[in-house]
């Protein structure tokens, strides 16, 4: 009895006879399940250590210390560094750094906001200051980059290219729009089975329609800000201008007529003055002639008188000689009488 029980226990707990070192099927399945469970737990822990950043929570990067990776599932280089990135994320709590990743296929807006042009792309973020990481992607290099603070010698991203700037926000919107257009095109050509050229025509028509709507909105805004004059106001303004021109013409005509009247009156007065001046000139000419004749006669009389005076004044040439002779004779007679 005791021997049979011992054999039964030995058969239950030891490997099957004829196959030393092998386990029963039940035990092997149990070990596979346990090992698979432990592997899944380890993968889940690694995934939990790497945080996922999306368009809705990317503002978390503006606070704290972060290392961010942009990747895509189809990128071989991204798949190659995933083990090191996950191990780096496990060391994150020790280094006081948050390790995160962004899938560009699911978040095209974020790839535009960070202006990602190649994969994988790594960023270092410290209190909202972004720096692009260009070093090695091995685990040891990543750890030394954080421990030795090598990020402090890297020049930060320019302000206008910062993901939090207005310009990059607009870029994010454009990238998001392009991703939506690509998804819509795939939906048209996939489930709906629309040809590619038909999808292009739909997008062209939609673009024209959107342009017309935006143009109408712009026109309405301009009308609201700078309202145009009504047709009645334009017509009234034209009428007022015409009336003003007519008034000017009438005023100018009146001025011209007044000038003509003044000129005519002046010409009439000049004619009257000329008519009055003609008899006076005739009388003056006759009196002038008489005066001239009188003056001529007076001149002749005065000429005769002057001739007479000259005749009287001109001394006789013989008188001086007789006077001198007489004087000599008197002077001679005086001494003789004295003797």
RARACOR-V833345 format. One record per backbone hydrogen bond with DSSP energy under -0.5 kcal/mol. NH is the residue of the N-H (numbers start at 1). CO is the residue of the C=O. E is the energy in kcal/mol with one decimal. If there is no record, write none. Layout:
nh->NH co->CO e->E
nh->NH co->CO e->E
This chain:
nh->5 co->1 e->-2.1
nh->6 co->2 e->-2.1
nh->7 co->3 e->-2.1
nh->8 co->4 e->-2.0
nh->9 co->5 e->-2.3
nh->10 co->6 e->-2.4
nh->11 co->7 e->-2.5
nh->12 co->8 e->-1.7
nh->13 co->9 e->-2.2
nh->14 co->10 e->-1.7
nh->19 co->16 e->-1.6
nh->22 co->19 e->-1.4
nh->28 co->24 e->-2.1
nh->29 co->25 e->-2.1
nh->30 co->26 e->-1.9
nh->31 co->27 e->-2.3
nh->32 co->28 e->-2.2
nh->33 co->29 e->-2.3
nh->34 co->30 e->-2.3
nh->35 co->31 e->-2.8
nh->36 co->32 e->-2.5
nh->37 co->33 e->-2.3
nh->38 co->34 e->-2.7
nh->39 co->35 e->-2.3
nh->40 co->36 e->-2.5
nh->41 co->37 e->-2.4
nh->42 co->38 e->-2.3
nh->43 co->39 e->-2.5
nh->44 co->40 e->-2.6
nh->45 co->41 e->-2.5
nh->46 co->42 e->-2.4
nh->47 co->43 e->-2.7
nh->48 co->44 e->-2.6
nh->49 co->45 e->-2.0
nh->50 co->46 e->-1.2
nh->51 co->49 e->-0.7
nh->51 co->99 e->-2.7
nh->53 co->51 e->-0.5
nh->53 co->101 e->-2.4
nh->58 co->54 e->-0.8
nh->60 co->57 e->-1.7
nh->61 co->58 e->-1.8
nh->62 co->59 e->-1.4
nh->63 co->60 e->-1.5
nh->66 co->125 e->-3.0
nh->67 co->98 e->-2.6
nh->68 co->123 e->-2.8
nh->69 co->100 e->-1.3
nh->70 co->121 e->-2.7
nh->71 co->69 e->-0.5
nh->71 co->102 e->-2.6
nh->75 co->72 e->-1.6
nh->76 co->74 e->-0.6
nh->79 co->75 e->-1.9
nh->80 co->76 e->-1.8
nh->81 co->77 e->-1.4
nh->82 co->78 e->-0.7
nh->85 co->81 e->-2.5
nh->86 co->82 e->-2.4
nh->87 co->83 e->-2.3
nh->88 co->84 e->-2.4
nh->89 co->85 e->-1.8
nh->90 co->86 e->-1.5
nh->91 co->87 e->-1.2
nh->92 co->89 e->-1.1
nh->95 co->91 e->-2.0
nh->96 co->92 e->-1.0
nh->97 co->92 e->-2.0
nh->98 co->65 e->-2.6
nh->100 co->67 e->-2.8
nh->101 co->51 e->-2.0
nh->102 co->69 e->-2.6
nh->104 co->71 e->-2.4
nh->104 co->102 e->-0.8
nh->106 co->103 e->-0.7
nh->107 co->103 e->-2.0
nh->111 co->107 e->-1.4
nh->112 co->108 e->-1.7
nh->113 co->109 e->-2.1
nh->114 co->110 e->-2.3
nh->116 co->111 e->-2.8
nh->117 co->115 e->-0.5
nh->120 co->70 e->-0.7
nh->121 co->70 e->-1.4
nh->122 co->133 e->-0.6
nh->123 co->68 e->-2.7
nh->124 co->131 e->-3.4
nh->125 co->66 e->-2.5
nh->126 co->129 e->-2.0
nh->127 co->64 e->-2.8
nh->128 co->61 e->-0.9
nh->129 co->126 e->-1.4
nh->130 co->128 e->-0.6
nh->131 co->124 e->-2.5
nh->133 co->122 e->-2.3
nh->134 co->132 e->-0.5
nh->142 co->138 e->-2.1
nh->143 co->139 e->-2.5
nh->144 co->140 e->-2.4
nh->145 co->141 e->-1.9
nh->146 co->142 e->-1.3
nh->147 co->143 e->-2.8
nh->148 co->144 e->-2.3
nh->149 co->146 e->-0.6
nh->150 co->145 e->-1.4
nh->151 co->145 e->-0.8
nh->152 co->149 e->-1.4
nh->153 co->150 e->-1.2
nh->154 co->151 e->-1.1
nh->157 co->130 e->-3.0
nh->161 co->158 e->-0.8
nh->162 co->158 e->-0.5
nh->162 co->159 e->-1.0
nh->165 co->162 e->-2.3
nh->169 co->165 e->-1.3
nh->170 co->166 e->-2.0
nh->171 co->167 e->-1.9
nh->172 co->168 e->-2.2
nh->173 co->169 e->-1.8
nh->174 co->170 e->-2.0
nh->175 co->171 e->-2.4
nh->176 co->172 e->-2.4
nh->177 co->173 e->-2.3
nh->178 co->174 e->-2.4
nh->179 co->175 e->-2.4
nh->180 co->176 e->-2.1
nh->181 co->177 e->-2.4
nh->182 co->178 e->-2.3
nh->183 co->179 e->-2.3
nh->184 co->180 e->-2.4
nh->185 co->181 e->-2.6
nh->186 co->182 e->-2.4
nh->187 co->183 e->-2.0
nh->188 co->184 e->-2.4
nh->189 co->185 e->-2.6
nh->190 co->186 e->-1.5
nh->192 co->187 e->-1.8
nh->193 co->190 e->-0.7
nh->194 co->188 e->-3.0
nh->199 co->195 e->-2.1
nh->200 co->196 e->-2.2
nh->201 co->197 e->-2.3
nh->202 co->198 e->-2.0
nh->203 co->199 e->-2.1
nh->204 co->200 e->-2.4
nh->205 co->201 e->-2.6
nh->206 co->202 e->-2.3
nh->207 co->203 e->-2.2
nh->208 co->204 e->-2.3
nh->209 co->205 e->-2.5
nh->210 co->206 e->-2.6
nh->211 co->207 e->-2.3
nh->212 co->208 e->-2.4
nh->213 co->209 e->-2.4
nh->214 co->210 e->-2.7
nh->215 co->211 e->-2.4
nh->216 co->212 e->-2.5
nh->217 co->213 e->-2.4
nh->218 co->214 e->-2.4
nh->219 co->215 e->-2.4
nh->220 co->216 e->-2.5
nh->221 co->217 e->-2.3
nh->222 co->218 e->-2.3
nh->223 co->219 e->-2.5
nh->224 co->220 e->-2.2
nh->225 co->221 e->-2.5
nh->226 co->222 e->-3.4
nh->234 co->230 e->-2.0
nh->235 co->231 e->-2.9
nh->236 co->232 e->-2.9
nh->237 co->233 e->-2.4
nh->238 co->234 e->-2.4
nh->239 co->235 e->-2.6
nh->240 co->236 e->-2.6
nh->241 co->237 e->-2.2
nh->242 co->238 e->-2.5
nh->243 co->239 e->-2.7
nh->244 co->240 e->-2.5
nh->245 co->241 e->-2.4
nh->246 co->242 e->-2.5
nh->247 co->243 e->-2.8
nh->248 co->244 e->-2.4
nh->249 co->245 e->-2.5
nh->250 co->246 e->-3.0
nh->251 co->247 e->-2.8
nh->252 co->248 e->-2.8
nh->253 co->249 e->-2.7
nh->254 co->250 e->-2.9
nh->255 co->251 e->-2.4
nh->256 co->252 e->-2.5
nh->257 co->253 e->-2.7
nh->258 co->254 e->-2.8
nh->259 co->255 e->-2.5
nh->260 co->256 e->-2.5
nh->261 co->257 e->-2.7
nh->262 co->258 e->-2.7
nh->263 co->259 e->-2.7
nh->264 co->260 e->-2.8
nh->265 co->261 e->-2.8
nh->266 co->262 e->-2.6
nh->267 co->263 e->-2.7
nh->268 co->264 e->-2.6
nh->269 co->265 e->-2.8
nh->270 co->266 e->-2.7
nh->271 co->267 e->-2.4
nh->272 co->268 e->-2.6
nh->273 co->269 e->-2.8
nh->274 co->270 e->-2.5
nh->275 co->271 e->-2.7
nh->276 co->272 e->-2.8
nh->277 co->273 e->-2.1
nh->278 co->274 e->-1.4
nh->279 co->275 e->-0.8
nh->280 co->276 e->-0.9
nh->281 co->277 e->-2.0
nh->282 co->278 e->-2.1
nh->283 co->279 e->-3.0
nh->284 co->280 e->-2.8
nh->285 co->281 e->-2.4
nh->286 co->282 e->-2.4
nh->287 co->283 e->-2.9
nh->288 co->284 e->-2.1
nh->289 co->285 e->-2.3
nh->290 co->286 e->-2.7
nh->291 co->287 e->-3.0
nh->292 co->288 e->-2.5
nh->293 co->289 e->-2.8
nh->294 co->290 e->-3.3
nh->295 co->291 e->-2.9
nh->296 co->292 e->-2.4
nh->297 co->293 e->-2.6
nh->298 co->294 e->-3.1
nh->299 co->295 e->-2.7
nh->300 co->296 e->-2.5
nh->301 co->297 e->-3.0
nh->302 co->298 e->-3.1
nh->303 co->299 e->-1.9
nh->304 co->300 e->-2.2
nh->305 co->301 e->-2.8
nh->306 co->302 e->-2.3
nh->307 co->303 e->-1.9
nh->308 co->304 e->-2.6
nh->309 co->305 e->-2.8
nh->310 co->306 e->-2.4
nh->311 co->307 e->-2.4
nh->312 co->308 e->-2.7
nh->313 co->309 e->-3.0
nh->314 co->310 e->-2.4
nh->319 co->316 e->-0.7
nh->320 co->316 e->-0.8
nh->321 co->317 e->-0.5
nh->322 co->318 e->-1.9
nh->323 co->319 e->-2.4
nh->324 co->320 e->-2.0
nh->325 co->321 e->-2.1
nh->326 co->322 e->-2.7
nh->327 co->323 e->-2.4
nh->328 co->324 e->-2.2
nh->329 co->325 e->-2.4
nh->330 co->326 e->-2.6
nh->331 co->327 e->-2.7
nh->332 co->328 e->-1.9
nh->333 co->329 e->-2.3
nh->334 co->330 e->-1.9
nh->335 co->331 e->-1.0
nh->336 co->332 e->-1.2
nh->337 co->333 e->-1.9
nh->338 co->334 e->-1.6
nh->339 co->335 e->-1.8
